[in-house]
């Protein structure tokens, strides 16, 4: 698909979605113009430009802060000792507990850690939680073994991850709100070992199917200064990822920041999506097999 085929303009933005995806991170410096023809449809919807990256290592090894305080800030998301004790007790006692007892106890007790959890939510074993108080989960949601829900984000009290009703999240999936929010609609299925990493915002509509090992979101580093390590030049985003209703992503699809996939579209396995896909479109990577006789 040629560049510039996106049917979306600034007037097509869903204003309610824009309010939900407005990130906490503030821009600094000049907004990136690396992809100006792809940024028009995300104006007002999410974060475009430089992203303030969280200095995780500096915070973890800050000498003037106690280990307990670092742990609370990185994992629990609260300075309250009651929140720390609840987090430790529930995750230690029930997090990896096998069998029906573990299943039942997590279902009854894990909602105490979150901002809000609907009825009939099922929790697998060894689910890693970070800042669960910034996460909202709807009704009839199943989260399989080994998943990570990281609501750390950039705000202290805001909701960073919101998952709708009737959602299935397969094992070893990572949902990580780094510097902006992640919103997942109703009746979605997210396959095994997927990663949703939000630097500029992620909005997934209703009835979206995501096959295994997909990667959604992320950001990118400045590379202009050849004398400075890229990791020190700063992170920026081309804007939020928006996946509209009734989209099917094949296995291993990568959807980069600033992309909007239209309603009813299908993206073939292994595709790298760098630009908008119009509604009701099949987008597949063009890779011909080379067949050679053996011997």
C-alpha positions in Angstrom: 0.0 0.0 0.0 1.4 3.4 -1.0 2.0 6.0 1.7 -0.7 8.7 2.0 -3.6 6.3 1.4 -5.0 6.8 4.9 -8.7 7.8 4.7 -8.5 9.5 8.1 -8.1 13.2 8.7 -8.2 15.3 11.9 -12.0 15.6 11.6 -12.4 11.9 11.8 -11.1 11.6 15.3 -13.3 10.1 17.9 -13.3 12.9 20.5 -14.4 10.6 23.3 -11.6 8.2 22.5 -9.2 11.1 22.4 -10.1 12.1 25.9 -9.6 8.6 27.2 -6.2 8.2 25.5 -4.8 11.6 26.6 -1.5 10.6 28.1 0.1 11.9 31.3 3.5 12.3 29.7 4.4 15.8 28.6 6.2 16.7 25.4 9.6 18.2 25.6 11.4 19.9 22.9 10.2 20.0 19.3 7.6 17.5 18.0 9.1 15.0 15.7 8.4 15.5 12.0 10.0 12.2 10.9 6.6 11.0 9.5 4.5 14.1 8.9 2.1 12.4 6.4 1.2 9.7 9.0 0.6 12.0 12.0 -2.4 14.0 10.9 -5.0 11.4 12.0 -3.6 11.2 15.5 -3.7 14.9 16.4 -5.6 15.3 19.6 -5.9 11.5 20.1 -2.6 10.7 21.9 1.0 11.6 22.4 3.1 12.7 19.4 6.7 13.8 20.0 9.3 13.3 22.7 8.4 11.0 25.5 9.8 11.4 29.0 11.3 8.0 29.7 11.2 6.7 33.2 14.8 6.3 34.6 14.2 2.8 36.1 17.8 1.9 37.0 18.4 5.3 38.6 15.4 4.9 40.8 16.1 1.3 41.7 19.7 2.1 42.8 19.0 5.5 44.4 21.2 5.4 47.5 19.1 7.7 49.7 16.0 5.6 49.5 15.2 2.4 51.4 14.8 -0.9 49.6 11.2 -1.1 50.9 10.3 2.3 49.5 11.8 1.3 46.1 9.9 -1.9 46.1 6.6 -0.2 46.9 7.1 2.4 44.2 8.1 -0.1 41.5 5.7 -2.9 42.2 2.9 -1.9 44.5 2.4 1.6 43.4 1.5 2.9 46.9 3.4 4.2 49.9 0.7 2.8 52.3 1.9 -0.1 54.4 -1.6 -1.7 54.2 -1.3 -1.8 50.4 2.1 -3.3 50.6 1.0 -6.0 53.1 -2.0 -6.9 51.0 0.1 -7.1 47.8 2.7 -9.3 49.4 0.3 -11.6 51.2 -2.0 -12.3 48.2 0.7 -12.7 45.6 3.0 -14.8 47.8 0.3 -17.1 49.2 -2.0 -17.4 46.1 0.0 -16.3 43.1 1.5 -19.7 42.2 -0.9 -21.9 44.2 -1.8 -24.8 41.9 -5.1 -26.6 41.5 -8.7 -25.7 42.2 -7.8 -24.1 45.6 -5.4 -21.6 43.9 -7.9 -20.9 41.2 -10.7 -20.2 43.7 -8.6 -18.1 46.1 -7.2 -15.9 43.3 -10.7 -15.3 42.0 -12.0 -14.2 45.4 -9.0 -12.2 46.6 -7.1 -10.7 43.7 -9.8 -8.1 43.0 -8.8 -6.4 46.3 -5.6 -5.3 44.7 -7.1 -3.5 41.7 -8.8 -0.2 41.0 -11.9 -2.1 39.9 -12.7 -5.7 38.8 -16.0 -7.0 37.5 -17.5 -10.3 38.3 -16.3 -13.8 37.2 -12.7 -12.8 36.4 -10.4 -15.9 36.2 -6.8 -15.7 37.2 -4.1 -18.1 36.1 -0.9 -18.9 38.0 2.2 -16.7 38.3 0.7 -13.5 37.0 3.0 -10.6 37.6 1.4 -7.4 38.8 2.8 -3.9 38.9 0.7 -1.0 40.2 -2.6 -3.0 40.1 -4.4 0.0 41.7 -4.2 1.7 38.3 -5.9 -1.1 36.4 -9.6 -1.7 35.7 -10.8 -5.1 34.5 -14.4 -5.8 33.3 -16.6 -8.9 33.7 -15.9 -12.4 32.5 -12.3 -11.8 31.8 -9.8 -14.7 31.7 -6.0 -14.0 32.3 -3.9 -17.1 31.7 -0.6 -18.2 33.4 2.5 -16.1 33.4 1.0 -12.8 32.1 2.3 -9.4 33.1 -0.1 -6.5 33.9 2.0 -3.4 34.4 0.0 -0.2 35.1 2.9 1.8 36.3 2.5 4.5 33.6 3.3 8.1 34.5 0.4 9.2 36.7 0.0 8.5 40.4 -3.7 7.9 40.7 -5.0 7.7 37.1 -6.2 4.5 35.3 -3.4 3.3 33.0 -4.9 0.0 31.8 -8.6 -0.7 31.2 -9.8 -4.1 29.9 -13.4 -4.5 28.8 -15.9 -7.4 29.2 -15.5 -11.0 27.8 -11.8 -10.7 27.1 -9.4 -13.6 26.9 -5.7 -13.0 27.5 -3.5 -16.1 26.8 -0.4 -17.1 28.7 2.8 -15.2 28.9 1.3 -12.0 27.4 2.7 -8.6 28.5 0.4 -5.6 28.8 2.6 -2.7 29.8 1.5 1.0 30.1 4.8 2.7 30.0 4.1 6.4 29.4 0.5 6.3 28.2 -2.7 4.4 28.6 -3.9 1.0 27.2 -7.6 0.5 26.5 -9.0 -2.9 25.4 -12.6 -3.2 24.3 -15.2 -6.0 24.8 -15.0 -9.5 23.4 -11.3 -9.4 22.5 -8.9 -12.3 22.4 -5.2 -11.8 22.8 -3.0 -14.8 21.9 -0.1 -16.3 23.6 3.1 -14.3 24.1 1.7 -11.0 22.8 3.1 -7.7 24.0 1.3 -4.4 24.2 3.7 -1.7 25.2 2.4 1.8 25.3 4.6 4.9 24.7 2.0 7.0 22.9 -1.3 5.2 23.7 -3.0 2.0 22.6 -6.8 1.7 21.9 -8.2 -1.7 20.9 -11.8 -1.8 19.9 -14.4 -4.5 20.3 -14.3 -8.0 18.9 -10.6 -7.8 18.0 -8.7 -11.1 17.5 -4.9 -11.0 18.1 -3.0 -14.2 17.3 0.1 -15.3 19.2 3.3 -13.3 19.4 2.0 -10.0 18.1 3.7 -6.8 19.2 1.7 -3.6 19.5 3.0 -0.1 20.2 6.4 0.9 21.4 8.3 4.0 20.7 11.6 4.8 19.0 14.9 6.5 19.9 16.5 9.6 18.3 19.6 8.6 16.3 20.7 11.9 14.9 23.8 12.5 17.1 26.4 10.0 16.2 28.6 11.0 19.2 26.0 10.2 21.8 24.7 6.7 22.6 21.2 6.3 21.1 19.8 5.3 24.5 20.8 8.7 25.8 19.3 10.7 23.0 15.7 10.3 24.1 12.6 8.5 23.2 9.8 9.7 21.0 6.4 8.4 19.7 4.6 9.0 16.4 1.3 8.8 18.3 -1.2 6.2 19.6 -2.0 2.8 18.0 -5.7 2.6 17.2 -7.2 -0.8 16.3 -10.8 -0.5 15.5 -13.6 -3.0 15.9 -13.6 -6.5 14.3 -10.0 -6.6 13.4 -8.0 -9.9 13.0 -4.2 -9.8 13.4 -2.4 -12.9 12.3 0.5 -14.5 14.2 3.6 -12.4 14.8 2.1 -9.1 13.5 4.0 -5.9 14.5 1.9 -2.7 14.7 4.1 0.3 15.2 3.2 3.6 17.0 1.1 6.1 15.1 -0.9 3.5 13.1 -4.7 3.1 12.8 -6.1 -0.1 11.6 -9.7 0.3 10.2 -12.8 -1.6 11.2 -13.2 -5.1 9.8 -9.6 -5.4 8.5 -7.4 -8.5 8.4 -3.6 -8.3 8.8 -1.6 -11.4 7.6 0.9 -13.2 9.7 4.3 -11.7 10.1 3.3 -8.3 8.7 5.0 -5.1 10.0 2.4 -2.4 9.9 3.9 1.1 9.6 1.0 3.0 8.1 -2.8 3.2 8.4 -4.9 0.4 7.0 -8.4 1.5 5.7 -11.5 -0.3 6.9 -12.4 -3.8 5.5 -9.0 -4.3 4.0 -6.9 -7.5 3.9 -3.2 -6.5 4.4 -0.6 -9.3 3.9 3.1 -9.2 3.6 4.3 -10.0 0.1 6.8 -12.7 0.6 7.2 -15.3 -2.2 8.7 -18.7 -1.3 11.8 -19.7 -3.2 11.4 -23.3 -4.3 14.7 -25.0 -5.3 15.2 -28.7 -6.2 17.2 -30.5 -3.5 20.4 -32.2 -4.4 
